[in-house]
Every structure is written in C-alpha cells, then in structure tokens.
C-alpha cells in the first residue's frame, strides 16, 4: 500500500461511507471506490462489507487501522514541517515522557514554553521508559528530548539531573495498615502486590528494595503504567508502590476512602532526569524546555523530594 491508499483507507474507516470519505479527501466518490478496490486487490482480502448503505470494516481492517493512524500522524507532522520550511520556520521539538510527568508537570511546562516559543512545533508523546530510550537512539524521526526516572547505563544517551522523587505505598482502604503513618517493604509484601515491570526504573527500584529485605517479589499482576497500578490498588487488587508525582495526582483526583497513601520506610529515591542522544545534541529549544521542566519541578517542593 502506498501513502495515498493508506489515506483513503483511513478516511473510509473514519467516515463510514464513501461519500463522506470523498468529501474529506476532496476527491470524487468513484475515485474512493476505485482506490478501495485497488487496496483490497493488493492485500488479497476484503477490508469492508457493505450493509445498510454503509461500509462495515472487517476484522482485518480493525487490526490495520492502528498502524494507519500512526502513519497518518507521521504524514501530518511531515506536512506541517514542510509548511514551516516554506515559511523558513524549521523549529521542531519532539518530547517523550512517562505518564507520571504528563498529569501536571508537562502541561505546566508546555504552557510556558509555547507562550515563549510560538514558532516552535512541539510533539509530546507518552511512552514507557524503554520506548523513550529506543526512540532517542533512533537515527531518523526519533525524539529530541525525553524525561524519565533515572537512566542506568545506556550507551549513547546523555542525562541531566532534575531532582528526586520518593516512593509511596498505596494500599486498599480496608487493609489494617491503611491507618499507619508509615509502612515497611516487608509489610507491603505480606499481602497481594501490584507490581511494575523490571526494566522500568520503578520496578527495578522496588525489586532492589525487596531483595535487600530478603524478599522474593511475587506480584499478582505487573503493569508498566504507574497510574494503572494505583487504580488496581484502589480497587482492592493489592498494594502497590508508586512515585510521589503519581501519588499526588491520585490524591488530587480521588475523594474516597478506598485507598491510603503511606510513606514508604527506607525508600530509595528515583532520579528524575532529562535525557537525550549524544548523536543529536540539545538545541536551544530543548534546553529551554529542560529549564522550564526544572522550574516547575522545583515548585513542587518537599512533596516530591526525599
């Protein structure tokens, strides 16, 4: 499939009819119909079934639409960049961040950055730690800048320290320890635990903490997303350990007694870092974004520091 065929497929999937898809694309209905036939002939299977005057996607089409969405996003970025090149506006910053930073930090940073840099096109994506590192190392189309909890030993990736974030235990509200002023890792491990994957900074930190107490991690479920781990704990699946930024977000958006946030004793802090590829040195916009991130992070005060 070429780019135009993908564009036709995407338009039909979103519109549901050839007529509306043609209007969106600015072409004739026969052109869209012919395009669909060419696509299906190329692929060797049907993408749509006709019923009731509408096109109903097949299971194969539903599987492909996710990739088509990503390609369309890339095409949109390409068009915007081409337009900016035409206007001699070539400033572009791609930023990747974990979900924990996207609740309040990144929106606050973006607000100030956009106001001071109106000609810079900014793309922000939410990714897991390993995805951020891989995209930074990409030679083409990768991120310009990433934020994460620590870095570890990663060849070709540089880091700039922003600060620290302590760990917090989140337990179901009906557990006995929910009324304690602090909790040890041993107490957390006594009940069901919602864990985060090893290879993620939080998962690795919790794993080290458990092993230092001669505990064998045995979570009932593991997730990449800190907020998802918190929501599972709130629903009584088990206790979890999250970073203090996610804890603050949970506390500010949940007014219930279904959970308790408790300081974790002997908690190792997570490093908060800005990261970048040595092959793509930080430009002035990336440096400005990092400065804004550090300013917003410092405003959070002791809530997020050990």
N, C-alpha and C positions, 0 to 999 in steps of 0.2 A: 504493500500500500504506500502510495506517495502522500505528500503533505496535503494536497487538495482532497484526496479521497478520505483521509482521516478527518479533515474539516467537514466534509459532507456527512460522514458517519456521525460525528459529534453533534452536528446541527440537527439531524433527524432524531437522534436519541433524546435530545433536549426538547425538541419541538413536538414530536409525536405524530406529525403529519408532514407530508411532502410539501404542501402549500406553505405552511409556516416556516419550514426549514428553508425553502426557496426565498422567502421574504427576508429571513435573517441573513442569508448569504448574498442577497442581491442578484439572484440568477433566476432562470425560468424553472417551472416545475419539471418539464421534460429533462432538463439538464441534471436535476437532482435524481430523478428516476433512473436515468441512464448511468449516472455515477454510482448509484447503489448496485445496479446490475453488474457493473464492472468490478466493484469491490467484492461482491459475493462470488463472481466468477474467478477472481484472483485467489480468494481464500479457499474456495471449494466447499463452502457451506453457507446456509442462509443466516442472515442477521436479523430479519424481521418476518413476522407473519401478519398478513392483512386480515382485519376483522372489524366490523362496525365502522368502516371509514377511517380507521386509524392503523398505524403500524405498531405492532406489539413486538418488542425485542425478544429474541431467543436467548437461551441461557448463555450461548457463546457471546452474544452481543453484550450481555450484562458483565461478563468477565472482562471483555476488551475495553469497556468504557473507562475504567480506571486509568489504564495506560493512555487512552485517548485524551483524557482530562489533563494528564501531566504533559503530554505533547502540546496541547493547546496552550497551557500556561507558558511553556517554553517559547512557543511562537509569539504569544503576546509580549513577552519580555523582549524577543528579537525585534518585533515591530516598534516597540517603544524606544529601544536603543537606536534603531535605525532613524527614527524620527528625531531623536536627540542629536545624533551625529549630523543630520541635515541642518540642525539649528546650532551646531557647534557646542552642544551641551552633552558631554561624554561622561559625566559623573555618574557612577553606579556603585552601590554598596550592597553586597549580599551578606546577611547576618543570620546565623543559626543559633538557636538557644534551646535549652531543655524547657519543659513545661513549667517547672518551678519558677523560672525567671519571667515567664510570659504573663503571669497573673497581674502583676502590678509594676515590677521593675522596668521591663521592656516598654510597656505603654507610656510610662512616665518619661523614659529616656527618648523614645520616639517623638513625643510631643515637643520636647525642647529642640531635638535635632532637626526636625522638619521645619520648625519655625526659623531656625538659624541657617538652614541649608536648603532653600526652596527649590534649587535646580538639581539636586541630587536625587536620583531614582533609587529607592531603598526597597529591597526584598527581604522579608523576615520569614524564616521557616522555623517550626518547632520540630526538633529531632532528638533521637536518643544520642547518648554520648558517643558511641562508636560511629554512628552515622555522621555526626558533626566532624569527627576526626577524618573519616574517609573522604568527605566532601572537600575539606580543606586541602587534603593531599591530592585532589583531582587536578589534573593539568589543564582541563578545559571545562568551563561552566561551573566550577566549584564555588564554594562560599569564600568571601573575602575575610570574614571575621566570625569567630564563634565564642560563645560563653559556655562554661561548664563548671562542674565541681571537680577541680583538680585536673591533672593531665597524666601523671605517671611518666613512664619512659617511652616516648613516641618520637621516633626519628623523623626529622624534617619539620617538626611542629614546634613553634615557639610559644611561650606563655608570658602573660603579665599578671601579677598578683593583684587582686581586687580586695580581698578580705577573707573572712572565715564565716562559716555557718555551723552552728551547733546542731546536734541530733536531738530529736524529741520522740518520746514514745507516745503512740496514740492507741488507746485501749477501749474496748466496748464499755459503755457507761455502767453496765450491770456487773462488771468484774469487781472483785474486792479491792484490788489495787487502784481502782479509779479515784479513790479519795486520798491517795498518798501524795505527799509533796514532792517526792522523787522516787525513781524506780531503778533497780539494777538490771543489767542484761540477763542475769540469772532468773529474775522474777518474770521478765518478759518471755523468756524461753520456756517457762513452765507450762504455758497454755499454747493453743494453736497460734501460729505465726504466719502473717502475710509477708513474704519476703520480696526483695528486689534482686534481679539477676546479677550474678557475678560477672565482672567485666564492666559493670556500671559502677561509678565511684561510690554511690550509697551502698550498693550490695557488697562491694569489696570491704568498705569500712565496717559494716555490720558483721561480715564474716570474720574479719580480724578480731573484732571485739568479742565475738562469741568464742573463738578459738583461744583467745587469751584467758578466758574463764574456763577453758577445757570443756566447752560445749560443742556439740555437733549440730550445725544448722540443719533443721528438718522442717521447712515451711510447708504449709498445706497448699499454698499456691504462690507462684512467683510472677511478678509483673515488672515491666520497665518503667511505668509511669508512677511517680510518687503520689500524685493526686488519686490515681486509681487505687493504690494500696491503702490510702487513707479512707476512701469511700467504702472499701471492703471491710475495713476495721470498724467503721461506723455502723455497718450493717451486721456486725457481730461475727464475721467470719474468723477473726483472730486479731491479735495485737500486731502492730507494725511499728517500724521506726522510720521516721521521715526527717527531712531537713526542716529547719525552723521557718524558712520562707513559705514552704507549703503549709506548715502548721498554722502560720498566721493567716494565710488565705482561707484555710478550713475554718478557723475560729471566727473570721470576719464574715463568713457567708453561711454559717450554720448556727442557728439558735435552738439547740436541742440538748437534752441530757443523754443522748445516745452514745456519747463518747467522752473521753477525758484525755487532755494533752498533759503529759507529765515530763518534767526534765529528766533526762537520762544520765544516771551517775557515771562518772569516769568516761564521759563521751568524747571521743576524738573529733575535733572539728573537721569539717570538709572545707578544703580550699576552694575559694571562688576565683576563677581565672578567666581572663580573655585569652584566646588562642588564635594563632594564625600560621600560615605556611611560610617557611623560610624562602620558598620559591616565589612567593607573592608578597613582597614587603608591604607593610601597612602604609596606606596613603593618608593624606591629611583628613579625609572624611572618616576613615576607620579610627584614627587617633582621636578625633573629636567625639566620636561615638563612645569610645572607651572612657574618655574623660567624663562624659555625661553619665555613663553607667556607674562609674566610681562615685560621682557626686550623689546620685540617687541612692546608691547602696549605703554610703556613709550616713545619709539622712535617716536611715532605718534605726541607727543607734544600737544600744546593747541587746535589743531583742534578737538580733541575728549573730551576735558575736559571743564566743565562749566566755 
